[in-house]
């Protein structure tokens, strides 16, 4: 599980040092692709899970004709690269990736559970300002757990027994 936040400078070639605690979790080779306003970095085996889930949205015809499926495939796979750290533990970001995420001089390496995000410090600050209020966090929890009374298990109690251990 990836956790923590680290800010590193990019060198003139667009490389940064991947934090040691993340290097070991990612493995020798890992994937870098576009996320939502940032870049996402994850182990190779996670790529297979992403492919399977995106492919579950339909067959070849949907991939060709459904704009929603096409948009997701293009976004996540179009500029996906397999990367590794060099002998000095630096990771190269492509010019396209840096441009997409607005990363210029510094990069924030941000642990997010099953993946690592790479942010421009300014874009991360903007995202957090717009999305990380307590009300936003509660709204996300409610959306994922279900609204009270919607009939889904755990909708009212987040899956916690009201009578205690059983």
VMD Tcl script that draws the C-alpha trace (Angstrom):
set ca {
  {0.00 0.00 0.00}
  {1.38 3.37 -1.03}
  {1.16 6.21 1.47}
  {2.88 9.51 2.09}
  {3.71 12.56 0.03}
  {7.14 13.66 -1.22}
  {8.17 16.63 -3.32}
  {11.13 16.25 -5.68}
  {12.72 18.48 -8.29}
  {12.89 17.42 -11.92}
  {16.28 17.57 -13.59}
  {16.75 19.11 -17.05}
  {15.87 15.76 -18.68}
  {12.52 15.50 -16.86}
  {13.65 12.91 -14.31}
  {12.92 12.72 -10.58}
  {14.00 10.40 -7.81}
  {11.31 7.89 -6.86}
  {11.12 7.59 -3.05}
  {12.73 4.42 -1.75}
  {9.59 3.13 -0.02}
  {7.69 3.33 -3.34}
  {10.48 1.82 -5.49}
  {10.33 -1.49 -3.67}
  {6.55 -1.72 -3.86}
  {6.46 -0.83 -7.58}
  {9.09 -3.36 -8.59}
  {11.77 -3.20 -11.29}
  {9.32 -2.08 -13.97}
  {6.06 -0.24 -13.50}
  {3.42 1.62 -15.47}
  {2.95 5.38 -15.82}
  {-0.23 6.71 -17.41}
  {-2.58 9.66 -17.27}
  {-4.89 9.90 -14.28}
  {-7.41 12.60 -13.48}
  {-5.35 15.78 -13.55}
  {-2.23 13.88 -12.50}
  {-0.18 10.89 -13.58}
  {-0.75 7.44 -12.09}
  {2.05 4.98 -11.39}
  {1.30 1.36 -10.54}
  {2.87 -2.11 -10.58}
  {2.74 -4.14 -13.80}
  {0.15 -6.58 -12.45}
  {-2.29 -3.72 -11.89}
  {-2.22 -3.02 -15.64}
  {-3.85 -6.40 -16.27}
  {-6.63 -5.59 -13.82}
  {-7.21 -2.22 -15.50}
  {-7.35 -3.88 -18.94}
  {-9.81 -6.50 -17.71}
  {-12.11 -3.94 -16.13}
  {-12.05 -1.61 -19.14}
  {-12.61 -4.55 -21.50}
  {-15.59 -5.67 -19.41}
  {-17.48 -2.60 -20.64}
  {-18.06 -4.28 -23.96}
  {-16.74 -6.21 -26.87}
  {-14.85 -5.07 -29.94}
  {-17.85 -3.25 -31.42}
  {-18.36 -1.17 -28.25}
  {-14.64 -0.40 -28.22}
  {-14.93 0.93 -31.75}
  {-18.29 2.69 -31.57}
  {-19.15 3.58 -27.97}
  {-17.63 7.01 -27.28}
  {-17.56 6.43 -23.50}
  {-15.58 3.20 -23.81}
  {-13.32 4.71 -26.46}
  {-12.64 7.80 -24.33}
  {-11.55 5.72 -21.33}
  {-9.34 3.43 -23.43}
  {-7.66 6.39 -25.12}
  {-7.12 8.22 -21.86}
  {-5.55 5.36 -19.92}
  {-3.80 3.41 -22.69}
  {-2.92 6.07 -25.28}
  {0.15 7.39 -23.48}
  {0.76 4.51 -21.07}
  {4.44 3.63 -20.73}
  {6.40 0.93 -18.96}
  {9.07 2.64 -16.89}
  {11.87 1.82 -14.49}
  {14.30 3.71 -12.30}
  {17.85 4.16 -13.55}
  {20.99 3.41 -11.49}
  {20.49 6.65 -9.55}
  {16.81 5.80 -8.87}
  {15.57 8.48 -11.28}
  {12.37 8.00 -13.26}
  {11.93 9.63 -16.65}
  {8.67 11.42 -17.42}
  {7.76 11.87 -21.06}
  {7.17 15.41 -22.34}
  {3.53 14.42 -23.00}
  {3.07 13.25 -19.43}
  {4.67 16.40 -18.00}
  {2.50 18.59 -20.22}
  {-0.71 16.72 -19.31}
  {-0.08 16.99 -15.55}
  {1.41 20.49 -15.67}
  {4.64 19.22 -14.11}
  {7.52 21.61 -14.79}
  {10.13 22.06 -12.05}
  {8.83 19.99 -9.14}
  {6.72 16.87 -8.81}
  {4.71 15.70 -5.81}
  {4.92 11.92 -5.47}
  {1.71 11.08 -3.65}
  {0.82 7.65 -2.28}
  {-2.80 6.71 -2.91}
  {-3.26 3.19 -1.62}
  {-2.89 0.87 -4.60}
  {-1.14 3.39 -6.83}
  {1.12 6.43 -6.76}
  {0.08 9.78 -8.18}
  {2.45 12.34 -9.67}
  {1.21 15.92 -9.40}
  {2.40 19.39 -10.16}
  {2.42 21.11 -6.74}
  {0.05 23.79 -8.04}
  {-2.44 21.32 -9.52}
  {-2.45 19.21 -6.35}
  {-3.12 22.29 -4.23}
  {-5.95 23.32 -6.57}
  {-7.44 19.81 -6.53}
  {-7.28 19.61 -2.74}
  {-8.89 23.03 -2.35}
  {-11.75 22.06 -4.68}
  {-12.29 18.46 -3.51}
  {-10.99 17.69 -0.04}
  {-13.44 19.38 2.31}
  {-15.07 17.27 5.00}
  {-18.38 17.64 3.14}
  {-16.77 16.29 -0.05}
  {-15.34 13.30 1.82}
  {-18.71 12.53 3.41}
  {-20.47 12.88 0.04}
  {-18.00 10.42 -1.50}
  {-18.56 7.95 1.32}
  {-22.33 8.23 0.97}
  {-22.11 7.79 -2.81}
  {-20.01 4.64 -2.45}
  {-21.91 3.13 0.47}
  {-25.36 4.09 -0.74}
  {-27.81 6.62 0.61}
  {-29.83 5.72 3.71}
  {-32.94 3.79 2.75}
  {-31.76 2.73 -0.69}
  {-32.09 -0.95 0.26}
  {-28.45 -1.86 -0.20}
  {-26.71 -3.73 2.62}
  {-24.81 -1.29 4.78}
  {-26.54 1.73 3.27}
  {-27.64 3.04 6.66}
  {-24.93 1.68 8.92}
  {-21.86 1.47 6.66}
  {-21.88 -2.29 7.33}
  {-21.44 -1.90 11.11}
  {-23.72 -4.01 13.25}
  {-25.95 -1.98 15.56}
  {-26.12 -4.84 18.06}
  {-22.40 -5.33 18.48}
  {-20.38 -8.49 17.99}
  {-22.46 -11.40 17.26}
}
mol new
graphics top color blue
foreach p $ca { graphics top sphere $p radius 0.5 }
foreach p [lrange $ca 0 end-1] q [lrange $ca 1 end] { graphics top cylinder $p $q radius 0.2 }
display resetview
